[in-house]
């Protein structure tokens, strides 16, 4: 399980305030009701099911068989495939969504191109992914050949040569680096920002001061200090017409 966490990250297993907040962001920038939605790297189907409950025709795509099976057991419609080779016709979806997945892709540039390809003309691509300037590497690290799961401070502030020795299993992105994945593709930028964690575990254990940290962090998202947030939120619109 730890090796899978290293390679693919841990999916969102349960629905909490942090997931609810991110879903609200999706609804702000790409309302899903009545739309065809593809959840790329859906894990156990947490967001796929949420999209379905909002009235979307939601389809999950997951590489790992066990996670795909778990998502199906929860009622999600899931196809097993890789993000670099989506098994769908061009222009198939109103929204192509990816939540903390592209950093694990074998070829993130190719995955970005595939997400754009399968989006309809005028449809949107919405990506959550790790911010290089968050003070912790949340996917764990390797030290002397052994993987250590958990949050590790300051790894992402190291030069790439050193950073990639400690965390070769996962990428993080600067804002410019993330947007560069989509350079040359038929998209226009709709929205790009960084957000802080939901601190759900902390709030559950220590409601008073956990809630205070959460409120302060969310206020920081309205300031230049959002650059230190946990995740990017990138929203693009496909500018190329759908094939007829």
PyMOL commands that set and color helices and strands:
alter all, ss='L'
color gray80, all
select helices_A, chain A and resi 2-8+17-29+46-53+65-73+102-104+108-118+155-157+160-166+175-180+200-205+207-220+224-228
alter helices_A, ss='H'
color red, helices_A
select strands_A, chain A and resi 36-40+57-62+78-80+93-99+119-130+136-137+141-143+146-148+152-153+187-195+231-238
alter strands_A, ss='S'
color yellow, strands_A
deselect
rebuild
show_as cartoon
